[in-house]
């Protein structure tokens, strides 16, 4: 049975009984409207991004999908940088970017896997048989492993049915669940990943050397311009000379949970969720045992700090990791514990349990409680060493604060978040933000393409990270404005978004042709989105999903004061030619198990 009601030119269509996943409830927007500037800017930005990415791909990748560069291993420049050059390309396609964006980034993914499997080190021991093994880094830290997964970890947004993707995500997750005898990375007794260096050949259970980090000797001189500013290979070694204490677990390793989360979202196999939560829970317990602060080293015996001289703050990228920059002689503070928040967010995605946020919430308060006055100004610590808290700055310690507030939408969490124009816009305080942000992304794109066209490097004078600064893909504004999401950047994170869109006619992810979306308001249980069909001649249809992975259940849709029950993860919206309107969706967040399945999949 079909019921239709019309109110002020808006038709609300409700199919009864409740629709199946392949037949979502439907609402229609029939009110004609002149397309607002933000809508035209969104459509222009999607088109410009696609054109710029094509030019970038043609310039820096060959017909095999190989990056045209000198292949190296290392923390300065390595396999992770090759594919990191395509940061945000999966998001571009998932937003509605051209179909060839998906083809290009998949080709580059396949190409770089082969390229760096064949590439071998001559001096670094664990890379002598190939920098990749079983299509994964042999052993490296998760700052770099995460950067190398910026494409793969988000491929499921657009192409979850790809057989190779499904095989790989299960294999990769298995490296951290002791399913592969070549990769005994995890100790289930102590619930630790045994080393900061881990991968498809297992953990590195000795102190790391500068060579392990810097890679094989390389000619520098006038040939290469190194990303950290080193002028000689010796300075590359000097950069990493203190990067030694890598044995034992480190908070960075929580980033590995992205693999288990993706594997779980394929078919909801319980083992992936169980491992992810077991590992996240173990870190929560360590925080409690350490006075509310996440330790940066857990030894092989499961004891906090036991592989770093008994210091909870010890180890590479630890709370006390401050090193000298060789080319300047200045002290640099490199505390990498904050990436642990990625793992806690993954646990929250799977459970909606506030305990995975509360530990970090309390840590923020504890760190900031150690404030003091420096030169007449209240300052807050960001490091901890033998001398206690140090590296005081006027800015509060706020790592993870935006993630927490975004997840809870509680006013009590808002106060910990630094100034943020997007949040100000959602609070009604920055009405010009949408146009400003979209124009800023267009300008960023323009500048990068201009710089790319002036690039004089050749494949034999180019390192894998050289094109990073030229990647034109610019979609952060649309992640915020269209999806109500947090830009994953180059961390290898999953996507956290309030809404996502699908084209049911083409059966693909993303906004259909001519359709634009602007999220105007977010609360804990509601989202208000403006939808516009910029095409004055043809109707359009868009499926709106609650959450990046269908984790939010849409309860009802309200248009023009009339509400329609939904009770599904998604709703279909039909837009008449040149029509638009505002839809308020009431939802229960984190009520559904997250999934990579698309709404039109049976």
C-alpha positions as CSV (number, residue, x, y, z in Angstrom):
1,X,0.0,0.0,0.0
2,X,1.2,3.5,-0.8
3,X,0.3,6.7,1.0
4,X,1.1,10.1,-0.5
5,X,0.6,13.5,1.2
6,X,1.5,16.8,-0.3
7,X,2.3,19.9,1.7
8,X,3.6,23.2,0.2
9,X,4.8,21.4,-3.0
10,X,6.6,18.7,-1.0
11,X,5.4,15.2,-1.6
12,X,5.9,12.7,1.1
13,X,5.7,9.1,-0.1
14,X,5.6,6.3,2.4
15,X,5.5,2.6,1.4
16,X,3.7,0.3,3.7
17,X,4.6,-2.2,5.1
18,X,8.1,-1.4,6.1
19,X,10.5,-1.6,3.1
20,X,13.2,-4.2,2.6
21,X,16.8,-3.0,2.5
22,X,16.5,-2.9,-1.3
23,X,13.4,-0.8,-1.2
24,X,14.0,2.1,1.2
25,X,11.2,4.5,2.3
26,X,10.9,7.4,-0.1
27,X,10.3,11.1,0.3
28,X,10.1,13.6,-2.6
29,X,11.1,17.2,-2.9
30,X,9.1,19.0,-5.6
31,X,9.6,22.7,-4.7
32,X,11.4,24.6,-7.5
33,X,14.3,26.7,-6.3
34,X,17.2,28.6,-7.8
35,X,20.3,26.6,-6.9
36,X,22.2,28.3,-4.1
37,X,25.9,29.2,-4.5
38,X,27.1,26.5,-2.2
39,X,25.4,23.8,-4.4
40,X,27.0,25.1,-7.6
41,X,30.3,25.3,-5.8
42,X,30.0,21.6,-4.7
43,X,29.3,20.4,-8.2
44,X,32.1,22.5,-9.6
45,X,34.5,21.2,-6.9
46,X,33.7,17.5,-7.7
47,X,34.3,18.1,-11.4
48,X,37.5,20.1,-10.9
49,X,38.9,17.5,-8.6
50,X,38.3,14.8,-11.1
51,X,40.1,16.7,-13.9
52,X,43.0,17.6,-11.6
53,X,43.4,14.0,-10.4
54,X,43.5,12.7,-14.0
55,X,46.3,15.1,-14.8
56,X,48.2,14.2,-11.6
57,X,47.9,10.5,-12.3
58,X,49.0,10.8,-15.9
59,X,52.1,12.8,-14.7
60,X,53.3,10.6,-11.9
61,X,52.1,7.0,-12.6
62,X,52.7,4.7,-15.5
63,X,50.4,2.3,-17.3
64,X,51.0,-0.3,-14.7
65,X,50.0,2.0,-11.8
66,X,53.6,2.3,-10.7
67,X,54.8,5.6,-9.2
68,X,57.5,7.1,-11.4
69,X,60.2,7.5,-8.7
70,X,63.3,6.0,-7.1
71,X,62.0,3.2,-4.8
72,X,63.3,3.3,-1.3
73,X,62.6,1.9,2.2
74,X,62.5,4.2,5.2
75,X,60.8,6.6,7.5
76,X,61.9,9.6,5.4
77,X,60.7,8.1,2.2
78,X,59.2,4.7,1.5
79,X,56.5,2.5,0.1
80,X,53.8,4.2,2.3
81,X,54.5,7.5,0.5
82,X,53.9,6.0,-2.9
83,X,50.2,5.4,-2.3
84,X,49.8,8.2,0.2
85,X,50.1,10.5,-2.9
86,X,46.4,9.5,-3.5
87,X,45.2,10.6,-0.1
88,X,41.4,11.5,-0.2
89,X,40.9,9.9,-3.6
90,X,38.6,7.3,-2.2
91,X,36.6,10.0,-0.4
92,X,36.3,11.9,-3.6
93,X,34.7,9.0,-5.4
94,X,32.5,8.2,-2.4
95,X,31.2,11.8,-2.5
96,X,30.2,11.4,-6.1
97,X,33.5,12.0,-8.0
98,X,33.9,10.5,-11.5
99,X,34.0,6.8,-12.0
100,X,37.6,6.9,-13.2
101,X,38.7,8.1,-9.8
102,X,38.0,4.6,-8.5
103,X,39.7,3.0,-11.4
104,X,42.8,5.1,-11.0
105,X,43.3,4.7,-7.3
106,X,42.7,0.9,-7.6
107,X,45.3,0.8,-10.4
108,X,47.8,2.7,-8.3
109,X,47.1,0.4,-5.3
110,X,47.7,-2.7,-7.4
111,X,50.7,-1.1,-9.1
112,X,52.5,0.0,-5.9
113,X,51.9,-3.5,-4.3
114,X,53.8,-5.1,-7.2
115,X,56.4,-2.3,-7.4
116,X,57.4,-2.5,-3.7
117,X,57.2,-6.3,-3.6
118,X,59.9,-6.3,-6.3
119,X,61.9,-3.5,-4.7
120,X,64.5,-4.8,-2.3
121,X,66.9,-3.2,0.1
122,X,70.7,-3.9,0.1
123,X,71.5,-2.9,3.7
124,X,68.3,-2.9,5.7
125,X,68.0,-6.6,6.8
126,X,64.2,-7.1,6.8
127,X,63.7,-5.6,3.3
128,X,66.3,-7.7,1.4
129,X,63.7,-10.0,0.0
130,X,61.2,-7.3,-0.8
131,X,59.8,-4.2,1.0
132,X,56.4,-5.8,0.8
133,X,55.6,-9.4,1.6
134,X,52.1,-10.9,1.1
135,X,51.1,-7.4,-0.2
136,X,51.8,-5.7,3.1
137,X,54.8,-3.9,4.7
138,X,57.3,-6.4,6.1
139,X,57.7,-4.5,9.3
140,X,57.3,-0.8,10.1
141,X,55.7,1.5,12.6
142,X,52.0,2.4,12.4
143,X,52.6,6.1,11.7
144,X,53.9,4.9,8.3
145,X,51.8,1.8,8.0
146,X,48.7,4.0,8.5
147,X,49.9,6.5,5.8
148,X,50.3,3.5,3.4
149,X,46.7,2.5,4.0
150,X,45.0,5.8,3.2
151,X,43.6,4.3,0.0
152,X,43.0,0.7,1.0
153,X,41.2,1.4,4.3
154,X,38.6,3.5,2.5
155,X,38.2,1.4,-0.6
156,X,35.2,-0.3,1.0
157,X,33.2,2.9,0.8
158,X,32.9,2.5,-2.9
159,X,33.9,-1.0,-3.8
160,X,33.3,-3.4,-1.0
161,X,32.5,-6.3,-3.3
162,X,35.9,-6.4,-4.9
163,X,37.2,-9.9,-4.3
164,X,40.8,-8.9,-3.9
165,X,39.8,-6.2,-1.4
166,X,37.9,-8.7,0.7
167,X,40.7,-11.3,0.6
168,X,43.3,-8.7,1.5
169,X,41.4,-7.1,4.4
170,X,41.0,-10.5,6.0
171,X,44.6,-11.4,5.4
172,X,45.9,-8.0,6.8
173,X,43.7,-8.3,9.9
174,X,44.9,-11.8,10.3
175,X,48.5,-10.5,10.6
176,X,47.4,-9.1,14.0
177,X,45.3,-12.1,15.1
178,X,48.1,-14.7,14.8
179,X,46.4,-16.3,11.8
180,X,49.7,-16.3,9.8
181,X,52.7,-18.1,11.3
182,X,55.0,-15.6,9.5
183,X,53.4,-12.7,11.4
184,X,53.3,-13.5,15.2
185,X,52.6,-9.8,16.0
186,X,50.1,-10.3,18.8
187,X,50.5,-11.8,22.2
188,X,47.1,-12.9,23.3
189,X,48.2,-13.6,26.9
190,X,49.4,-10.0,27.6
191,X,47.1,-8.5,24.9
192,X,50.0,-6.6,23.2
193,X,51.4,-6.1,19.8
194,X,54.9,-7.0,20.5
195,X,56.8,-4.2,18.8
196,X,56.4,-0.8,17.3
197,X,57.8,-2.4,14.1
198,X,55.3,-5.0,12.9
199,X,53.9,-6.3,9.7
200,X,53.6,-9.3,7.4
201,X,57.0,-10.7,8.6
202,X,56.1,-10.1,12.2
203,X,57.5,-7.9,15.0
204,X,61.1,-6.6,15.2
205,X,62.2,-7.7,18.6
206,X,65.5,-5.8,18.9
207,X,66.4,-2.2,19.2
208,X,66.0,-0.4,15.9
209,X,69.0,1.3,14.3
210,X,69.2,4.5,12.3
211,X,69.6,2.3,9.2
212,X,66.3,0.5,9.9
213,X,64.6,3.8,9.8
214,X,66.6,5.8,7.2
215,X,66.9,3.0,4.6
216,X,69.8,2.2,2.3
217,X,72.5,4.8,1.6
218,X,71.4,7.3,-1.0
219,X,73.0,10.0,-3.1
220,X,71.6,13.4,-1.9
221,X,73.5,16.4,-3.2
222,X,71.7,18.1,-6.0
223,X,69.7,15.0,-6.9
224,X,67.0,14.8,-4.2
225,X,65.4,17.3,-1.9
226,X,64.6,15.4,1.2
227,X,61.3,16.0,3.0
228,X,62.9,16.6,6.5
229,X,65.5,19.0,5.1
230,X,68.5,16.6,5.4
231,X,71.4,17.6,3.2
232,X,73.4,14.4,3.3
233,X,72.7,10.7,3.9
234,X,74.6,11.1,7.2
235,X,72.1,13.6,8.3
236,X,69.3,11.1,7.5
237,X,71.0,8.6,9.8
238,X,71.5,11.3,12.5
239,X,67.8,12.1,12.2
240,X,67.0,8.6,13.4
241,X,69.9,7.9,15.7
242,X,67.7,8.0,18.8
243,X,64.8,6.0,17.3
244,X,65.9,2.8,19.1
245,X,63.4,1.7,21.8
246,X,60.7,0.1,19.6
247,X,60.3,-3.3,21.4
248,X,57.0,-3.7,23.2
249,X,53.6,-2.2,22.5
250,X,53.0,1.4,21.7
251,X,49.6,3.4,21.5
252,X,50.2,3.9,17.7
253,X,49.6,0.2,17.3
254,X,45.9,0.8,18.0
255,X,45.7,2.0,14.4
256,X,45.9,-1.7,13.3
257,X,42.3,-2.0,14.5
258,X,41.2,-0.3,11.2
259,X,42.0,-3.6,9.5
260,X,39.9,-5.6,11.9
261,X,37.1,-3.1,11.7
262,X,37.0,-3.3,7.9
263,X,37.1,-7.1,8.0
264,X,34.2,-7.1,10.5
265,X,32.1,-4.8,8.3
266,X,32.4,-7.2,5.4
267,X,30.2,-10.0,6.8
268,X,30.1,-9.4,10.6
269,X,32.3,-12.3,11.5
270,X,32.5,-12.1,15.3
271,X,36.2,-12.8,15.6
272,X,37.2,-9.4,14.1
273,X,35.1,-7.5,16.5
274,X,36.2,-9.6,19.4
275,X,39.9,-9.0,18.7
276,X,39.4,-5.3,18.2
277,X,37.5,-4.8,21.5
278,X,40.0,-7.1,23.4
279,X,42.9,-4.9,22.3
280,X,41.1,-1.6,22.9
281,X,40.0,-2.8,26.3
282,X,43.6,-3.8,27.2
283,X,44.7,-0.2,26.5
284,X,41.9,1.2,28.5
285,X,43.1,-0.9,31.5
286,X,46.6,0.3,31.0
287,X,45.4,3.9,31.1
288,X,43.6,3.2,34.4
289,X,46.7,1.5,35.8
290,X,48.8,4.5,34.8
291,X,46.9,7.2,36.6
292,X,44.6,8.0,33.6
293,X,47.4,8.6,31.1
294,X,48.0,6.3,28.2
295,X,51.6,4.8,28.6
296,X,53.8,4.9,25.5
297,X,55.6,1.6,26.2
298,X,54.3,-1.7,27.4
299,X,56.9,-4.4,27.6
300,X,56.9,-8.0,26.4
301,X,55.9,-9.1,29.9
302,X,52.8,-6.9,29.7
303,X,54.2,-4.4,32.3
304,X,54.0,-0.7,31.6
305,X,57.4,0.7,30.6
306,X,59.4,-2.5,31.1
307,X,61.0,-2.3,27.6
308,X,61.9,1.4,28.1
309,X,63.9,1.3,31.4
310,X,60.7,1.1,33.5
311,X,59.5,4.5,32.2
312,X,55.8,4.6,31.2
313,X,56.6,7.6,29.1
314,X,59.6,6.0,27.3
315,X,60.2,4.6,23.9
316,X,60.2,6.0,20.4
317,X,57.3,8.5,19.8
318,X,56.7,8.4,23.6
319,X,55.6,11.1,26.0
320,X,59.3,11.9,26.6
321,X,60.6,11.5,23.0
322,X,62.4,14.7,22.3
323,X,65.3,14.6,19.8
324,X,67.8,16.9,18.2
325,X,67.2,17.9,14.5
326,X,70.7,17.3,13.0
327,X,70.6,20.1,10.4
328,X,69.5,22.8,12.9
329,X,70.6,21.6,16.3
330,X,67.1,22.4,17.7
331,X,65.1,20.2,19.9
332,X,62.0,18.6,18.4
333,X,59.2,17.0,20.5
334,X,57.7,13.9,18.8
335,X,55.0,12.5,21.0
336,X,53.0,10.1,18.8
337,X,50.6,8.7,21.4
338,X,47.6,10.6,20.0
339,X,47.1,8.2,17.1
340,X,45.8,5.7,19.7
341,X,42.5,7.6,19.5
342,X,41.9,6.0,16.1
343,X,41.6,2.6,17.8
344,X,39.2,3.9,20.4
345,X,37.0,5.5,17.8
346,X,36.9,2.2,15.9
347,X,35.8,0.5,19.1
348,X,33.1,3.2,19.6
349,X,32.0,2.7,16.0
350,X,31.3,-1.0,16.7
351,X,29.7,-0.5,20.1
352,X,28.6,3.0,20.7
353,X,30.0,2.5,24.3
354,X,31.2,5.7,25.9
355,X,33.9,4.0,27.8
356,X,36.0,4.1,24.7
357,X,35.9,7.8,24.8
358,X,35.8,8.4,28.5
359,X,39.3,7.3,29.1
360,X,40.7,9.8,26.7
361,X,38.3,12.5,27.9
362,X,39.7,12.1,31.4
363,X,43.3,12.1,30.1
364,X,42.6,15.5,28.5
365,X,41.5,16.9,31.9
366,X,44.4,15.3,33.7
367,X,47.1,16.7,31.4
368,X,45.6,20.2,31.4
369,X,45.4,20.1,35.2
370,X,49.1,20.4,35.2
371,X,49.0,24.0,33.8
372,X,51.3,26.7,35.1
373,X,52.0,30.3,34.4
374,X,54.9,30.9,31.9
375,X,55.9,34.5,31.3
376,X,52.6,35.7,32.7
377,X,50.5,33.4,30.6
378,X,48.7,30.2,31.5
379,X,50.4,27.3,29.7
380,X,49.7,23.6,29.4
381,X,52.1,20.6,29.0
382,X,52.3,18.3,26.0
383,X,55.2,16.1,27.0
384,X,56.4,14.1,30.0
385,X,59.9,13.1,30.8
386,X,62.4,12.4,33.6
387,X,61.8,16.0,34.8
388,X,58.1,15.6,34.8
389,X,55.7,17.6,32.6
390,X,57.3,19.9,30.0
391,X,56.8,21.5,26.6
392,X,54.4,24.0,27.9
393,X,52.3,26.0,25.4
394,X,49.5,28.5,25.6
395,X,47.3,26.0,23.8
396,X,45.6,23.4,25.9
397,X,46.3,19.7,25.3
398,X,43.4,18.8,23.1
399,X,44.3,15.7,21.1
400,X,41.2,13.7,20.4
401,X,38.8,16.4,21.8
402,X,37.1,17.0,18.4
403,X,36.6,13.2,18.0
404,X,35.0,12.9,21.4
405,X,32.6,15.9,20.9
406,X,31.7,14.8,17.4
407,X,30.9,11.3,18.7
408,X,28.8,12.4,21.7
409,X,27.5,15.9,20.7
410,X,27.5,16.7,24.4
411,X,27.9,20.3,25.5
412,X,30.3,19.2,28.2
413,X,32.7,17.8,25.5
414,X,32.5,20.9,23.3
415,X,34.5,23.0,25.7
416,X,37.7,20.9,25.2
417,X,37.7,21.5,21.4
418,X,39.9,24.3,20.1
419,X,38.5,27.0,17.8
420,X,36.7,25.3,14.9
421,X,34.9,27.3,12.2
422,X,32.9,24.2,11.0
423,X,31.5,23.7,14.5
424,X,30.8,27.5,14.7
425,X,28.8,27.2,11.5
426,X,26.8,24.3,12.9
427,X,26.1,26.4,15.9
428,X,24.8,29.2,13.7
429,X,27.7,31.5,14.3
430,X,29.5,31.4,10.9
431,X,26.9,31.4,8.1
432,X,29.4,32.2,5.4
433,X,31.5,29.1,6.2
434,X,30.2,26.8,3.5
435,X,31.0,29.1,0.6
436,X,34.3,30.1,2.2
437,X,35.4,26.5,2.7
438,X,34.4,25.3,-0.7
439,X,36.2,28.2,-2.4
440,X,39.3,27.5,-0.2
441,X,39.3,23.9,-1.5
442,X,39.1,25.1,-5.1
443,X,42.0,27.5,-4.5
444,X,44.0,24.7,-2.9
445,X,43.4,22.6,-6.0
446,X,44.4,25.4,-8.3
447,X,47.6,26.1,-6.5
448,X,48.6,22.4,-6.5
449,X,47.9,21.9,-10.2
450,X,49.9,25.1,-10.9
451,X,52.8,23.7,-8.8
452,X,52.6,20.3,-10.5
453,X,52.9,21.9,-13.9
454,X,56.1,23.7,-12.8
455,X,57.6,20.5,-11.3
456,X,60.9,19.8,-12.9
457,X,61.7,16.5,-11.2
458,X,62.2,13.4,-13.4
459,X,61.6,9.8,-12.3
460,X,65.3,9.3,-11.4
461,X,65.4,12.5,-9.3
462,X,62.1,12.0,-7.6
463,X,61.4,10.2,-4.3
464,X,58.1,8.7,-3.5
465,X,57.1,11.5,-1.2
466,X,57.9,14.4,-3.6
467,X,54.4,14.4,-5.2
468,X,52.7,14.5,-1.8
469,X,52.7,18.3,-1.8
470,X,51.1,18.3,-5.3
471,X,48.2,15.9,-4.8
472,X,45.3,18.1,-6.0
473,X,42.5,16.2,-4.3
474,X,40.7,18.7,-2.1
475,X,37.5,17.5,-0.5
476,X,37.8,18.3,3.2
477,X,35.1,21.0,2.9
478,X,32.7,18.5,1.4
479,X,33.4,15.9,4.0
480,X,32.3,18.4,6.6
481,X,29.5,20.1,4.8
482,X,27.9,17.3,2.7
483,X,28.6,14.3,5.0
484,X,28.9,16.0,8.4
485,X,32.1,14.1,8.8
486,X,35.6,14.2,10.1
487,X,38.3,14.3,7.4
488,X,40.5,11.2,7.8
489,X,43.5,13.1,6.3
490,X,46.6,10.9,5.8
491,X,46.2,8.8,9.0
492,X,44.8,5.7,7.4
493,X,41.6,6.2,9.4
494,X,38.1,5.0,8.7
495,X,35.5,7.6,7.8
496,X,33.3,9.0,10.5
497,X,30.3,10.8,9.0
498,X,26.7,11.5,9.9
499,X,25.3,10.9,6.4
500,X,26.5,9.3,3.2
501,X,24.9,9.3,-0.2
502,X,24.3,6.8,-3.0
503,X,23.1,6.9,-6.5
504,X,20.5,4.2,-6.8
505,X,20.2,4.6,-10.6
506,X,23.9,3.9,-11.2
507,X,24.2,1.7,-8.2
508,X,27.3,3.4,-6.9
509,X,28.4,5.4,-3.9
510,X,28.2,9.2,-4.0
511,X,25.9,12.1,-4.8
512,X,24.2,11.5,-8.1
513,X,24.9,13.9,-11.0
514,X,23.7,17.4,-10.3
515,X,22.7,16.8,-6.7
516,X,24.3,18.8,-3.8
517,X,23.9,18.4,-0.1
518,X,24.6,20.7,2.9
519,X,24.3,19.6,6.5
520,X,23.1,22.7,8.4
521,X,22.6,21.3,11.9
522,X,23.8,18.3,13.9
523,X,22.6,17.3,17.3
524,X,22.9,14.0,19.2
525,X,19.8,12.6,17.6
526,X,19.1,14.8,14.6
527,X,20.6,16.1,11.4
528,X,19.2,18.7,9.1
529,X,20.3,18.5,5.5
530,X,19.5,20.7,2.5
531,X,19.3,18.7,-0.8
532,X,19.3,20.4,-4.2
533,X,18.9,19.2,-7.7
534,X,20.9,21.8,-9.8
535,X,19.6,20.3,-13.0
536,X,16.5,22.3,-14.2
537,X,15.5,19.7,-16.7
538,X,15.9,16.2,-15.2
539,X,14.7,14.7,-12.0
540,X,17.2,13.0,-9.7
541,X,17.1,10.4,-7.0
542,X,19.5,10.0,-4.1
543,X,19.7,7.5,-1.2
544,X,20.7,9.0,2.1
545,X,22.3,6.7,4.6
546,X,22.7,7.3,8.3
547,X,26.5,7.1,9.0
548,X,29.4,6.3,6.8
549,X,28.8,2.6,7.4
550,X,25.0,2.6,8.0
551,X,25.7,2.6,11.8
552,X,23.0,5.2,12.5
553,X,19.3,4.2,12.3
554,X,17.0,6.8,10.7
555,X,13.8,7.0,12.8
556,X,11.8,9.5,10.8
557,X,12.1,12.2,8.2
558,X,10.5,15.6,8.5
559,X,9.8,18.0,5.6
560,X,7.7,21.1,5.8
561,X,6.4,20.2,9.2
562,X,5.2,16.7,8.2
563,X,7.0,13.7,9.5
564,X,7.3,10.2,7.9
565,X,8.5,7.1,9.7
566,X,11.7,5.6,8.3
567,X,13.1,3.0,10.7
568,X,15.9,2.0,8.4
569,X,19.5,2.9,7.9
570,X,18.6,4.9,4.8
571,X,15.9,6.8,3.0
572,X,15.3,7.5,-0.7
573,X,14.8,11.1,-1.7
574,X,13.4,12.0,-5.1
575,X,14.2,15.5,-6.4
576,X,12.1,17.1,-9.2
577,X,13.9,19.1,-11.9
578,X,15.4,22.2,-10.3
579,X,13.9,21.3,-6.9
580,X,15.3,21.3,-3.4
581,X,14.4,21.5,0.2
582,X,15.4,20.9,3.8
583,X,15.0,17.4,5.4
584,X,15.4,16.8,9.1
585,X,16.3,13.2,10.0
586,X,15.8,11.9,13.5
587,X,18.1,9.1,14.2
588,X,19.5,6.6,16.8
589,X,23.2,6.8,16.4
590,X,25.3,3.6,16.6
591,X,22.2,1.5,16.7
592,X,23.2,-0.7,13.8
593,X,26.2,-2.9,13.3
594,X,28.4,-0.9,10.8
595,X,28.6,-2.5,7.4
596,X,30.3,-2.0,4.0
597,X,27.1,-3.2,2.3
598,X,25.5,-0.6,0.1
599,X,21.8,0.2,0.5
600,X,20.8,-1.3,-2.9
601,X,22.6,-4.6,-2.2
602,X,20.1,-7.4,-1.4
